């Protein structure tokens, strides 16, 4: 399998092969080669249907029915490859050559790649395209960069300060604790502090402990499973207690949540009912909803267990079996390769639940969670030792 974007005789080509045949899309217009014009390029595919957009002019092509997953296990290359032997002969029109020019703002599945010296895995023969200390987007938040003898300086808009305009003026004198995030509130000419796990208070300066995690919205816990490498991923299990008065919310997401290729098992509330969604491969998400059970949002504690035995899914609510379904009788994919990552309540600050879950769940969880157990472990996972923000002590009875 491969997906390749290249320049061929002045036109942009997108070529991809999902395991059966190669699909080729080409722009209608040529690109300018004077070296002074930046072009905006968007390309990709949804299933086996490809799309290519150059400077706002778009083309699409529906492939005939066939494979719809891109299975690759190589590194991601920009501008060239480490060896020409890696290139499939069908990936380019002519003999493969490295790209000559400038590239910036590469976004893959909504995540921007950092084209710096240290972030890529490797590379050779790549220089600074701007040629000055200013470079590209050195100054944040629409700041203006000026080259100076000592390097550069940034002239910042009124609402921003710092050497690269990276800090809101409302947070420049903040009193948030060292484990907290300062979130500017421009309309109020002020800020709020978002506390890291184990801290609370207006300025996140009060140390706390908890066994019951209280989520207040814009909250999340990210737990990394230390035993992931030893797990039997064809037989996964998660159980926990939760309580809420909300009808919408993501309770747990077992999976990396980085792109559409990641396996996941998700549990949450939708329209006041319990919703479980599992994806074992090929981005086929199977939602399981028990529409007759409306007691999830009554502020009482409920105990839920989700068991995956290859493609058979069982869901227990308050020790009653409410869902039992084989999501793929053909058993094409049978393992939950969730990467050892479990999110509770939501995702990192700034990552919206409805975006990351592609609409499967609409909001962050507001309520309490306790007694989380993975697989058949004898101990509950230590939520306080994970990563997270805006999570408080649920033992206080509020």
Beta strands, then each sheet from edge to edge (+ up, - down):
strand 1: 2-8
strand 2: 11-17
strand 3: 22-26
strand 4: 41-46
strand 5: 49-54
strand 6: 57-61
strand 7: 107-108
strand 8: 111-112
strand 9: 144-148
strand 10: 151-155
strand 11: 160-161
strand 12: 167-168
strand 13: 181-185
strand 14: 190-194
strand 15: 199-200
strand 16: 206-207
strand 17: 213-224
strand 18: 235-243
strand 19: 249-254
strand 20: 264-270
strand 21: 273-279
strand 22: 286-289
strand 23: 302-309
strand 24: 312-317
strand 25: 320-326
strand 26: 341-344
strand 27: 366-374
strand 28: 387-393
sheet 1: 1+ 2- 3+
sheet 2: 4+ 5- 6+
sheet 3: 7+ 8-
sheet 4: 9+ 10-
sheet 5: 11+ 12-
sheet 6: 13+ 14-
sheet 7: 15+ 16-
sheet 8: 22+ 21- 20+ 19- 26+ 17- 27+ 18- 23+ 24- 25+
sheet 9: 22+ 21- 20+ 19- 26+ 17- 28+
end
